[in-house]
Amino acid sequence: MIKVEGIYHKYKVRIGEEEWKSKIKYFLNPRYKYVDALQNINFTIKKGEIVGYIGPNGSGKSTTIKLLTGLMEPTAGKVVINNENPFKKRMKIAKYTGVLMGQKTNLWWDLPLFESFKILKKIYNVETKSNDQWLEYLISLLNIDYLKQPVRQLSLGQRMRAELVATFINEPKLVYLDEPTLGLDVSTKKNVMDFLIQINKDLNTTIMLTTHDLHDIEKVCERIILIDQGILKYDGKTSLFLSEFKCFRSVLISNQKKNIDLNMPKSFKKVDTRINAVEYIFNSSKYNDEQVKDIVRMIDSEATLIFKELDLESILKNNLEVLAYD
């Protein structure tokens, strides 16, 4: 379904100048540099797979999706979607593709929600009885009972569920979803993930999902691809990846009466310092929670400790993949 072979992509970026004289000079004669957004990326996604495409902000995820959807052409390498070049056959591929990208909406802000769905049906040329039934099925799956409300009046959770219906309205074979659960409450997140699993089961839809939520990845993706600074770092089973990092936990140590000044073991990584508090990440396979409490209380007997599991964003932000694979 998707085949990416040795793709590179460079961005042309204007070089800024600090001094005003230089600004005037380079406004008339600008200078540019090239930034590597992607470097030698290779992967294949089969029909019916749900793959998590993950990485920190600025890692190249959005650039990859723009190449896959034909919005841009790679500087080097080859992208093939269903045996065709997405840049040259963009219109043809778009007919069986769904895309939900960040803040870009598929809905019309001032129209009632159902009117947006009617317009999309015309755009995709799917005004058939069978598609009417499909739309009704999507609406029931996501519990949408606000079809007559203007989109601008919808809450974030309501709008995201509506965006998912708009994304799947043409019964796509291939779907790209960029952070579909960002900012949603736990209940709505569960509904969205259950929806994706059901649609994949119904249509055997290939889904590429980007998210920072480990629980989303764990629930729906059997495989993940990790990219960082434009370089592919991991491509394999989600269960294997998560098993490497589930040993990491964070502990927030605080004392309301005084500033925290701890001399923790070197294996504890300090990741945040706040007023009267400090946060560390540690390997729970080396230290359990009780051992951590003992270490801290030997230094500060009045300290309060709060433990929590790490999410994917914390793992990537703190370069824990390096610790896990060293």
HELIX and SHEET records of a PDB file:
HELIX    1   1 TRP A   20  LEU A   28  1                                   9    
HELIX    2   2 LYS A   61  LEU A   68  1                                   8    
HELIX    3   3 ARG A   90  ALA A   94  1                                   5    
HELIX    4   4 LEU A  113  ILE A  123  1                                  11    
HELIX    5   5 LYS A  129  LEU A  141  1                                  13    
HELIX    6   6 VAL A  151  GLN A  153  5                                   3    
HELIX    7   7 LEU A  156  PHE A  168  1                                  13    
HELIX    8   8 VAL A  186  LEU A  203  1                                  18    
HELIX    9   9 LEU A  214  VAL A  220  1                                   7    
HELIX   10  10 THR A  238  PHE A  245  1                                   8    
HELIX   11  11 ASP A  289  ILE A  299  1                                  11    
HELIX   12  12 LEU A  312  LYS A  317  1                                   6    
HELIX   13  13 LEU A  320  TYR A  325  1                                   6    
SHEET    1   A 3 TYR A  32  ILE A  45  0                                        
SHEET    2   A 3 ILE A   2  ARG A  14 -1                                        
SHEET    3   A 3 ALA A  76  ILE A  81 -1                                        
SHEET    1   B 6 THR A  97  MET A 101  0                                        
SHEET    2   B 6 LEU A 174  ASP A 178  1                                        
SHEET    3   B 6 THR A 206  THR A 210  1                                        
SHEET    4   B 6 ILE A  50  ILE A  54  1                                        
SHEET    5   B 6 ARG A 223  ASP A 228  1                                        
SHEET    6   B 6 ILE A 231  LYS A 237 -1                                        
SHEET    1   C 4 LYS A 269  ARG A 274  0                                        
SHEET    2   C 4 ALA A 277  ASN A 283 -1                                        
SHEET    3   C 4 PHE A 248  SER A 254 -1                                        
SHEET    4   C 4 THR A 304  GLU A 309 -1                                        
END                                                                             
